[in-house]
Amino acid sequence: MLDVGTTEDGFAQLAEPFRAELLAHCYRMLGSLDDAEDLVQETYLRAWRSFGAFEGRASVRTWLYRIATNVCLTALRGRGRRVLPSGLAPPSDDPAAPPGEAPGVAWLQPIPVDPAAAAESREGVRLALIASLQVLPPRQRAVLILRDVLAFPAAEVAGMLGLTVAAVKSALQRARASLAEVAAPEELAEPSAPEARALLDQYMAAFEKSDVALLERALRQDAALEVVGSPTWFAGRRTCLPFLESPAVIGEPGEWRMLPTTANDQPAAVTYRFTDGAHRAYGVAVLTVTSTGIAKITVFGEPSLVRRFGFPDVLPPRARSSAH
């Protein structure tokens, strides 16, 4: 047995550098930022308890991923999948209809991704992929993530999951086939790319100025819009725009304030709406951006997310420019 003090120091030194990528891994598996944070804590607790018996036959990274993956698989037992509105029903063709309700639905959550974090924590967190992964059975999901996203060798994945290499290869083949049916690959702009930032700025300015024409120029003809919490969503600019220009949505000039951020390695805006005399947290809007415009807007109207993304709950009033 290792000395307790030495064990604490050694464990922290070896395990802590992997925390960000393990959070991304648990998020891919569960589709929930809340659950992912809890399961990373559980992973580190289990790893700490067994660290004294760790013999180094696998790398620390592989060892931690084995624990995290199995923690996730246990958590997924008996749970339904997390979804976006587009995963529940076809798009609505009536932008004036009241939003539908979906009681008991477990919704997908966005995740903030630190650009300075390890590359492993950023790859494979785009919203479309996370939503598609939730369609897979948990073990197939784990195999696909470990093999295709994280590039672990088949033998290591087999060891992590207690499977044969042949079983891993079979599960991977089935997972890829299922994913191909629900995920249409598309070239997305990097969040830091000039065109992506320009479209994000245009989106934010359109809401802050209540300028529907500005939104129209930013959206692709086939753009989609979904507001998480309702199964009602829209596909095509001809239905998205009438919904957006409703006073209940775009509001009056100055009603919305937005701040740029990144979510799921995509351009995003932290949103605030003027309520009770101040601009208060509303949620996060994640943009799917291509070279030809905004392909999708996914709005997470969950005020608690704003603080999770590192922003305040209430914005101070804008300073007035002095007259000359």
N, C-alpha and C positions, 0 to 999 in steps of 0.2 A: 504494500500500500504506500502511496505517495503521502508526504507530509501535507496537511491540510492547507497551510499557507502556500506551499509550493504549488499544490493543485489549483488553488484559486488563481494564482498569478499565471500559471501555465495555461489553464483553461481559457481565461480571458484573452491572453495573447494569441492563442491559436484559433479560438472560435469567433471572437467579435468581428474580425474583418469580413465575415460571411453574412452578417445580419441583414444587410440591405438586399442581397440577392436571394436569401431565404424568404424574406418578406414577399418579394416578387413571385417566388415559386409557390408559396402558400396561396397567394392571391390568384395565380393562374389556376390552381386546383379548385379554389372555393368561389372565386368571383366576387369576394367580399373583402373590403379593406378591414372592416371590424374583425371578421373571423380570422383573417390572415395575421393580424397583429396578435391576437390571442394564441394562435397556433405556433407562432414563432416563439412566444414566451414559453409555451409548453415544450417545444423542441429544445430550447436551451436548458430548461429545467431537467428534462430527461437526459440530455447530454451531460450536464454537470453531475448528475447522480451516477452515471456510468463511466465517467471520465477516468476514474482510477483503474478501471479494467480495460481501458482502451490500449490496444497493443500495437497500433500503428500498421496493421497489415493492409489497411486501406488508407488513403489520404484523409486528413481531417475534413476536407470539403465533401468527399464521398460519404464519409461517416455521418456528417450532419445532414446531408441530403437524404440519406436512408432514414434517419430518424424523422425528419420533417415530412417526408412523403408518407410514411406509415402513420404519423399523427394525423395528416390530412385524410388519408383513407378511412381511418377510424371515425373522424368527425363527419365524413360524408355518408356514413351508414344511415339509411332511413331518411335522408334528406332529399327534398326535391331540388331541381336545378334552379340556379338564379338566371334571370332572363332580362332582356330589354323588351320594350313594347313590340318591336318588330318580330320577336320570337313567339308572340302569343297569337297574333291575328293578322289578317291581310290589312293593307293600308286603307284608311277611310277616304272616301271621295266627297265627303261633306265637311268642309272646314267650319261650317257654322253649327254643327251638331255639338251638344255638350260632351265633354270628355267622358269616356266610359270608366267604370270602376273595376278593380280586380282585387277583391279582398283575399287576403291570405297568400298573395303572390310574393315570392322572394325575389327582390330586384337586384340586378347587378349594380355594383358600386364602381366609381372611378378610383384611380390610385395616383397620388403625386409621385413623380419620378424625378429624383435629383440628377441633373445632367452630369454632375461630378461623380456619381456613384459608379461602381464597377459595371462594365458593359453587360455582364451577365444579368444584372438587375433591370436592365432597360430593354433587352431584346424580348420580343414576344409578349408585349403587354398591350398591343393595340386593341381597342375595344372590340372590333369585329372578331379578332382571334379569340379573345377571352369569352365572348358570347358563344362562339362556335365550339370552344372546348367544353362548355357546360353540357353540350348535347351528348358527349361521349360518356359511356360507363366509366366510373371512377378509375378502375385499374387501367383501362385503355388510355384514359386521359393522362394518367401518371406516366405510362410508357412513352406516349407521344411527346410529352413535355421533356422528359429526361433524355430521350434520344434526339428529337428533331430541334428542340429549342436550346437545350443545354449541351447537346452533343456528347453525352456520356456513352462509352462503349456498351454494346449489348451485354457483354459479360458482367459489367459493373451494375447495370440496371437489373439484370437477373438476380445478382446478389442482394441488391437493395430490397427487391420485392419478393424474394423467396421463390423465384420462378426458374425454369430452365431457359437457356438461350433461345431454344426453338420456340418456347411459349412467348418470349419477348418479341421475337420477330413476327410471329403470327398476330399478336395483339397490335403491334405497330402497323402491320399491313391493313388490318381491319379499321384501325383508327384513322389512318390516312384516307382510306376509301370513304369513310363516313364524313370526314371533314371536307373532302372534295365536293360532297353533295350540298353542303350548307355554306361553304366559304368561297367567295369569288375573289381571287387575288387582284389587287389593284396597286398601281404605283402611287404611294402617298408621299407628299412633301414632308421633309424633316421639319420639326417645329422651329428650328433656328434658320431655315432657309428664308431668303428675303420674300419670296412669293407667299409663303405660309404666314409670315409675320404681317405682311401687307393685308392679307385677307382677314386675319384676326383683328387687326386695327380697324378695318372697314366694318366688320361685324359689330365691334364694340361701339364704334362711332354711330352706326345706324340706330342702335338701341338708345344710346345716350341722347341722340338728336331726334328720335322718333321719325326716322327717315326710311320709309319703306323702299323708295327708289334705290337707295344705297344698298340695301339688302338684296334687292333684285339683281343688281349688277354683280354682287359677290357670289350668288348662288348659281350652281349649274342647272341646266334645264331639267335634269333628272334628280335633283337634290331631294333628300329625305329629311324629315324632321320628326323627332320623337321626344316626348316629355316623360321621363321615367316616373312611374306612379300611376299611369293610366295606360290601358291597352290601346288607346286611340293614337294613331300616328299617321303621317302623311308622306306620300311619295310623289315627286314631281312639283316643279315650281308653281304650276297652275293651282295646286291645292295648298301648298305650303304658304304662299304669299297671302292669300285671303285670311288664313288663320293668323299669321304674324301681324297683319295690319289691323286686327281687331283691337279696339281701345283697351280691352282687358289684358292684352298681351304686350303690344309695343308701348302702350301708355302715352303720356305726354312728354315733351322734351324736358330732360332733367330728372324724370322719374327713375330712370335706371342709371347706375354707375357700374363700371366694369374695370377690372384690373387683369392684365395679361398673366398667364401662368402656363404650365405644361401638365397635362394629365394623360396617362397611358402613352407617353411619348408622342403626344399629339398636341397641337395648339389648343389652348383652352382659356376661358375667361371666368374669373371669380366674379359673381354677380351680386349686386345690392339693389334693393328697391326701396323707394322713399315711403316709409311707414311711420306713423306717430312722431313726425317731426325730425326724422333722421333717415339716412340710408342704411338699412339694416340687411344683414346677410340673407340671401335668397338661396344660393346654391352655386353650382359649377356647370358651365356649358362647354362641352368638348366638341371640337370641330374635326371632321374628317376632310382634309384638304388635299386637292390634287393640283396639277399644273393648269387645269382648266376651271378651277373655282372650288367653292365649298360643296362637297358631295353629300355631307350629312351634318346635321346639328343634333347632338344628343344632350338634352338638358336634364340635369339632376337637381331637382328642386328640394334639396335637403340642406337647410341652413347650417347644420352642424359640420358639413363638409368644409365650409369656408375656413374654419379654424384648423381643421385637419390639414388644409393646404397651406397653413402658415400665415393666414390673414386675419385681421380683427373682425369681431362680430358687427361692429358699427363703424362707419367711416366718419372722420371729422369733416365738417363743412369745408368746401373748397374756398381757398383764400380769394378774395375779390381783388381784381387788378386795380391798381391805383390810377386815378384820372390824371391826365397830363394837360 
